[in-house]
Amino acid sequence: MTAPRFLDQAYRVNSPETARSFYDDWAGSYDTEITQNGYATPGRIADALASFARDFSAPVLDFACGTGLSGAQLKRVGFAVIDGVDISSEMLDGAAEKGVYRALHLSQPGTPLPLGKGSYGVVAAVGAIGHGAAPLSMVDELLGLLQPGGLFAVSFNDKTLSDPDYQARLDSEVAAGRARLLLQEHGDHLPGIGMGATVYVLEVV
């Protein structure tokens, strides 16, 4: 394992404007640093989605796709049409180099995503919502992008799960009958820094 350069700062990012600048700066070394610390969640989410998906040709949104590590894993398990969205143009340049995306979109912090409601069969938010990342309010918008029967996969790391609001937000969708919980599984996230994460898969009703 290598000593984190940016990783140890990531969970202290506290505003959308700071996040954009931070991830632009990190983009050049992101893949190396994150994989050397055992980044497991992209593969875990891809495998989980593959176990529940009925149509691998349905369009997939990789929310906060970064440099495309998650998109590459989604492609690995058989998803054919993958779009990515991120706030960092430098990260999106790295994602484009992976060659796995149909389209890549630059989003603006604090504004709606430039995507149509009900336009996806799968939405994946891999390490994308939580402390130092996108706010919990994004869950509403991401669920709105899904067609009925669509799958929403999200991970919350251990630091994020110390705030009960995150688990409660997903529980509220299930309790209201708007979604079914298909999977809730804790495991590795970044074992190089001793951090785990819980992966959830919900089906929109």
C-alpha atoms as a printed R data frame, in Angstrom:
    type eleno elety resid chain resno       x       y       z
1   ATOM     1    CA   MET     A     1   0.000   0.000   0.000
2   ATOM     2    CA   THR     A     2   1.131   3.534  -0.659
3   ATOM     3    CA   ALA     A     3   0.525   6.458   1.658
4   ATOM     4    CA   PRO     A     4  -2.569   8.349   0.480
5   ATOM     5    CA   ARG     A     5  -1.907  11.774  -0.972
6   ATOM     6    CA   PHE     A     6  -5.445  12.921  -1.731
7   ATOM     7    CA   LEU     A     7  -7.445  10.088  -0.183
8   ATOM     8    CA   ASP     A     8  -6.870  11.203   3.378
9   ATOM     9    CA   GLN     A     9  -8.274  14.632   2.463
10  ATOM    10    CA   ALA     A    10 -11.320  13.468   0.511
11  ATOM    11    CA   TYR     A    11 -13.647  13.087   3.485
12  ATOM    12    CA   ARG     A    12 -12.963  16.664   4.585
13  ATOM    13    CA   VAL     A    13 -14.296  18.235   1.374
14  ATOM    14    CA   ASN     A    14 -17.275  20.280   2.551
15  ATOM    15    CA   SER     A    15 -18.765  22.193  -0.379
16  ATOM    16    CA   PRO     A    16 -19.585  21.556  -4.055
17  ATOM    17    CA   GLU     A    17 -17.180  24.259  -5.194
18  ATOM    18    CA   THR     A    18 -14.351  22.808  -3.114
19  ATOM    19    CA   ALA     A    19 -15.199  19.325  -4.400
20  ATOM    20    CA   ARG     A    20 -14.869  20.321  -8.049
21  ATOM    21    CA   SER     A    21 -11.437  21.869  -7.516
22  ATOM    22    CA   PHE     A    22 -10.301  18.970  -5.324
23  ATOM    23    CA   TYR     A    23 -11.262  16.276  -7.831
24  ATOM    24    CA   ASP     A    24  -9.818  18.229 -10.752
25  ATOM    25    CA   ASP     A    25  -6.505  18.260  -8.891
26  ATOM    26    CA   TRP     A    26  -6.751  14.567  -7.966
27  ATOM    27    CA   ALA     A    27  -7.685  13.298 -11.428
28  ATOM    28    CA   GLY     A    28  -4.145  12.617 -12.634
29  ATOM    29    CA   SER     A    29  -3.251  10.298  -9.762
30  ATOM    30    CA   TYR     A    30  -6.730   9.082  -8.773
31  ATOM    31    CA   ASP     A    31  -6.654   5.650 -10.408
32  ATOM    32    CA   THR     A    32  -3.240   4.799  -8.992
33  ATOM    33    CA   GLU     A    33  -3.947   5.943  -5.454
34  ATOM    34    CA   ILE     A    34  -7.407   4.479  -5.154
35  ATOM    35    CA   THR     A    35  -6.576   1.081  -6.650
36  ATOM    36    CA   GLN     A    36  -3.409   0.737  -4.588
37  ATOM    37    CA   ASN     A    37  -5.629   1.067  -1.531
38  ATOM    38    CA   GLY     A    38  -7.805  -1.804  -2.741
39  ATOM    39    CA   TYR     A    39 -10.876   0.066  -4.020
40  ATOM    40    CA   ALA     A    40 -13.454  -2.734  -3.944
41  ATOM    41    CA   THR     A    41 -16.822  -1.014  -4.209
42  ATOM    42    CA   PRO     A    42 -17.043  -0.635  -8.020
43  ATOM    43    CA   GLY     A    43 -16.686  -4.370  -8.470
44  ATOM    44    CA   ARG     A    44 -19.059  -5.131  -5.593
45  ATOM    45    CA   ILE     A    45 -21.794  -2.899  -7.017
46  ATOM    46    CA   ALA     A    46 -21.331  -4.190 -10.570
47  ATOM    47    CA   ASP     A    47 -21.581  -7.802  -9.409
48  ATOM    48    CA   ALA     A    48 -24.648  -7.013  -7.304
49  ATOM    49    CA   LEU     A    49 -26.423  -5.302 -10.197
50  ATOM    50    CA   ALA     A    50 -25.570  -8.150 -12.540
51  ATOM    51    CA   SER     A    51 -27.244 -10.595 -10.171
52  ATOM    52    CA   PHE     A    52 -30.559  -8.688 -10.333
53  ATOM    53    CA   ALA     A    53 -30.601  -7.157 -13.823
54  ATOM    54    CA   ARG     A    54 -33.063  -8.555 -16.355
55  ATOM    55    CA   ASP     A    55 -32.049  -6.427 -19.350
56  ATOM    56    CA   PHE     A    56 -28.364  -5.704 -19.836
57  ATOM    57    CA   SER     A    57 -29.146  -3.494 -22.828
58  ATOM    58    CA   ALA     A    58 -31.094  -0.982 -20.689
59  ATOM    59    CA   PRO     A    59 -29.186   2.295 -20.294
60  ATOM    60    CA   VAL     A    60 -27.153   2.672 -17.104
61  ATOM    61    CA   LEU     A    61 -26.153   5.916 -15.415
62  ATOM    62    CA   ASP     A    62 -22.868   5.921 -13.522
63  ATOM    63    CA   PHE     A    63 -23.412   8.887 -11.192
64  ATOM    64    CA   ALA     A    64 -20.246  10.726 -10.092
65  ATOM    65    CA   CYS     A    65 -18.345   8.416 -12.411
66  ATOM    66    CA   GLY     A    66 -14.953   9.998 -11.763
67  ATOM    67    CA   THR     A    67 -12.259   8.524 -13.987
68  ATOM    68    CA   GLY     A    68 -14.450   5.603 -14.993
69  ATOM    69    CA   LEU     A    69 -13.329   2.817 -12.678
70  ATOM    70    CA   SER     A    70 -16.969   2.056 -11.888
71  ATOM    71    CA   GLY     A    71 -17.984   2.232 -15.546
72  ATOM    72    CA   ALA     A    72 -15.298  -0.291 -16.437
73  ATOM    73    CA   GLN     A    73 -16.704  -2.695 -13.841
74  ATOM    74    CA   LEU     A    74 -20.260  -2.213 -15.122
75  ATOM    75    CA   LYS     A    75 -19.005  -3.016 -18.614
76  ATOM    76    CA   ARG     A    76 -17.175  -6.079 -17.289
77  ATOM    77    CA   VAL     A    77 -20.382  -7.662 -15.997
78  ATOM    78    CA   GLY     A    78 -22.223  -7.113 -19.263
79  ATOM    79    CA   PHE     A    79 -23.998  -3.747 -19.248
80  ATOM    80    CA   ALA     A    80 -23.885  -2.454 -22.812
81  ATOM    81    CA   VAL     A    81 -25.023   1.191 -22.652
82  ATOM    82    CA   ILE     A    82 -23.409   3.282 -19.921
83  ATOM    83    CA   ASP     A    83 -23.504   7.043 -19.425
84  ATOM    84    CA   GLY     A    84 -21.444   8.927 -16.879
85  ATOM    85    CA   VAL     A    85 -21.883  12.224 -15.092
86  ATOM    86    CA   ASP     A    86 -19.468  14.079 -12.833
87  ATOM    87    CA   ILE     A    87 -18.718  17.597 -11.569
88  ATOM    88    CA   SER     A    88 -15.034  17.400 -12.537
89  ATOM    89    CA   SER     A    89 -14.026  17.908 -16.159
90  ATOM    90    CA   GLU     A    90 -10.578  16.478 -15.410
91  ATOM    91    CA   MET     A    91 -12.106  13.308 -14.012
92  ATOM    92    CA   LEU     A    92 -14.334  13.038 -17.084
93  ATOM    93    CA   ASP     A    93 -11.261  13.226 -19.309
94  ATOM    94    CA   GLY     A    94  -9.973  10.136 -17.525
95  ATOM    95    CA   ALA     A    95 -13.345   8.429 -17.917
96  ATOM    96    CA   ALA     A    96 -13.342   9.108 -21.656
97  ATOM    97    CA   GLU     A    97 -10.021   7.301 -21.954
98  ATOM    98    CA   LYS     A    98 -11.582   4.114 -20.560
99  ATOM    99    CA   GLY     A    99 -13.726   3.818 -23.710
100 ATOM   100    CA   VAL     A   100 -16.728   2.312 -21.894
101 ATOM   101    CA   TYR     A   101 -19.231   5.198 -21.949
102 ATOM   102    CA   ARG     A   102 -21.869   6.095 -24.518
103 ATOM   103    CA   ALA     A   103 -21.938   9.679 -23.247
104 ATOM   104    CA   LEU     A   104 -20.295  11.717 -20.516
105 ATOM   105    CA   HIS     A   105 -21.934  14.762 -18.930
106 ATOM   106    CA   LEU     A   106 -20.450  17.558 -16.848
107 ATOM   107    CA   SER     A   107 -22.828  18.538 -14.046
108 ATOM   108    CA   GLN     A   108 -22.981  21.807 -12.157
109 ATOM   109    CA   PRO     A   109 -23.072  21.655  -8.351
110 ATOM   110    CA   GLY     A   110 -26.420  22.769  -6.970
111 ATOM   111    CA   THR     A   111 -28.311  22.421 -10.256
112 ATOM   112    CA   PRO     A   112 -30.393  19.501 -11.599
113 ATOM   113    CA   LEU     A   113 -28.562  16.840 -13.556
114 ATOM   114    CA   PRO     A   114 -28.683  17.368 -17.337
115 ATOM   115    CA   LEU     A   115 -30.617  14.132 -17.807
116 ATOM   116    CA   GLY     A   116 -34.223  13.160 -18.480
117 ATOM   117    CA   LYS     A   117 -36.574  11.698 -15.893
118 ATOM   118    CA   GLY     A   118 -37.230   8.011 -16.356
119 ATOM   119    CA   SER     A   119 -34.441   7.678 -18.905
120 ATOM   120    CA   TYR     A   120 -32.451   4.887 -17.252
121 ATOM   121    CA   GLY     A   121 -32.983   1.264 -16.317
122 ATOM   122    CA   VAL     A   122 -30.116   1.295 -13.808
123 ATOM   123    CA   VAL     A   123 -28.475   4.035 -11.738
124 ATOM   124    CA   ALA     A   124 -25.243   3.312  -9.869
125 ATOM   125    CA   ALA     A   125 -23.858   5.703  -7.246
126 ATOM   126    CA   VAL     A   126 -20.528   4.124  -6.348
127 ATOM   127    CA   GLY     A   127 -18.893   5.864  -3.394
128 ATOM   128    CA   ALA     A   128 -20.712   8.946  -4.632
129 ATOM   129    CA   ILE     A   129 -23.069  10.010  -1.823
130 ATOM   130    CA   GLY     A   130 -21.924  10.780   1.691
131 ATOM   131    CA   HIS     A   131 -19.428  12.774   3.675
132 ATOM   132    CA   GLY     A   132 -17.029  14.495   1.275
133 ATOM   133    CA   ALA     A   133 -19.226  13.542  -1.684
134 ATOM   134    CA   ALA     A   134 -22.688  14.348  -3.082
135 ATOM   135    CA   PRO     A   135 -25.421  15.212  -0.562
136 ATOM   136    CA   LEU     A   136 -28.101  12.788   0.579
137 ATOM   137    CA   SER     A   137 -30.700  14.885  -1.277
138 ATOM   138    CA   MET     A   138 -29.343  13.427  -4.534
139 ATOM   139    CA   VAL     A   139 -31.161  10.170  -3.776
140 ATOM   140    CA   ASP     A   140 -34.474  11.783  -4.798
141 ATOM   141    CA   GLU     A   141 -33.108  13.018  -8.110
142 ATOM   142    CA   LEU     A   142 -31.396   9.755  -8.971
143 ATOM   143    CA   LEU     A   143 -34.501   7.691  -8.229
144 ATOM   144    CA   GLY     A   144 -36.447  10.030 -10.505
145 ATOM   145    CA   LEU     A   145 -34.170   9.094 -13.409
146 ATOM   146    CA   LEU     A   146 -35.275   5.463 -13.227
147 ATOM   147    CA   GLN     A   147 -38.026   3.732 -15.140
148 ATOM   148    CA   PRO     A   148 -40.493   1.583 -13.143
149 ATOM   149    CA   GLY     A   149 -38.701  -1.638 -12.305
150 ATOM   150    CA   GLY     A   150 -35.353   0.124 -12.542
151 ATOM   151    CA   LEU     A   151 -32.475  -0.681 -10.222
152 ATOM   152    CA   PHE     A   152 -30.742   1.814  -7.938
153 ATOM   153    CA   ALA     A   153 -27.400   0.751  -6.471
154 ATOM   154    CA   VAL     A   154 -25.657   2.927  -3.923
155 ATOM   155    CA   SER     A   155 -22.854   2.503  -1.419
156 ATOM   156    CA   PHE     A   156 -22.409   4.269   1.899
157 ATOM   157    CA   ASN     A   157 -18.993   3.989   3.511
158 ATOM   158    CA   ASP     A   158 -18.483   3.472   7.233
159 ATOM   159    CA   LYS     A   159 -17.914   7.174   7.909
160 ATOM   160    CA   THR     A   160 -21.159   8.058   6.131
161 ATOM   161    CA   LEU     A   161 -23.095   5.357   7.959
162 ATOM   162    CA   SER     A   162 -22.141   6.911  11.289
163 ATOM   163    CA   ASP     A   163 -24.905   9.388  10.392
164 ATOM   164    CA   PRO     A   164 -28.225   7.478  10.698
165 ATOM   165    CA   ASP     A   165 -29.947   9.754   8.175
166 ATOM   166    CA   TYR     A   166 -28.379   7.849   5.273
167 ATOM   167    CA   GLN     A   167 -29.766   4.449   6.195
168 ATOM   168    CA   ALA     A   168 -33.066   6.092   7.146
169 ATOM   169    CA   ARG     A   169 -33.393   7.723   3.726
170 ATOM   170    CA   LEU     A   170 -33.330   4.378   1.941
171 ATOM   171    CA   ASP     A   171 -35.545   2.781   4.583
172 ATOM   172    CA   SER     A   172 -38.143   5.489   3.954
173 ATOM   173    CA   GLU     A   173 -38.384   4.571   0.248
174 ATOM   174    CA   VAL     A   174 -39.025   0.961   1.152
175 ATOM   175    CA   ALA     A   175 -41.485   1.786   3.943
176 ATOM   176    CA   ALA     A   176 -43.479   4.054   1.610
177 ATOM   177    CA   GLY     A   177 -43.738   1.296  -0.984
178 ATOM   178    CA   ARG     A   178 -41.814   3.260  -3.600
179 ATOM   179    CA   ALA     A   179 -38.988   0.724  -3.755
180 ATOM   180    CA   ARG     A   180 -38.099  -2.823  -2.788
181 ATOM   181    CA   LEU     A   181 -34.819  -3.592  -1.048
182 ATOM   182    CA   LEU     A   182 -33.055  -6.360  -2.955
183 ATOM   183    CA   LEU     A   183 -29.648  -6.249  -1.260
184 ATOM   184    CA   GLN     A   184 -27.953  -4.727   1.776
185 ATOM   185    CA   GLU     A   185 -24.432  -6.051   2.258
186 ATOM   186    CA   HIS     A   186 -21.436  -4.732   4.171
187 ATOM   187    CA   GLY     A   187 -17.914  -5.423   2.900
188 ATOM   188    CA   ASP     A   188 -14.654  -3.866   1.779
189 ATOM   189    CA   HIS     A   189 -14.539  -0.346   0.401
190 ATOM   190    CA   LEU     A   190 -10.936   0.823   0.771
191 ATOM   191    CA   PRO     A   191  -9.193  -1.878   2.802
192 ATOM   192    CA   GLY     A   192  -5.886  -0.040   2.439
193 ATOM   193    CA   ILE     A   193  -7.176   2.560   4.880
194 ATOM   194    CA   GLY     A   194  -9.354   0.132   6.821
195 ATOM   195    CA   MET     A   195 -12.676   1.404   5.503
196 ATOM   196    CA   GLY     A   196 -15.708  -0.689   4.634
197 ATOM   197    CA   ALA     A   197 -18.997   0.170   2.968
198 ATOM   198    CA   THR     A   198 -22.522  -1.157   2.711
199 ATOM   199    CA   VAL     A   199 -23.851  -1.756  -0.794
200 ATOM   200    CA   TYR     A   200 -27.609  -1.435  -1.360
201 ATOM   201    CA   VAL     A   201 -29.679  -2.381  -4.396
202 ATOM   202    CA   LEU     A   202 -33.258  -1.103  -4.603
203 ATOM   203    CA   GLU     A   203 -35.865  -1.784  -7.262
204 ATOM   204    CA   VAL     A   204 -38.178   1.131  -8.062
205 ATOM   205    CA   VAL     A   205 -41.854   0.200  -7.870
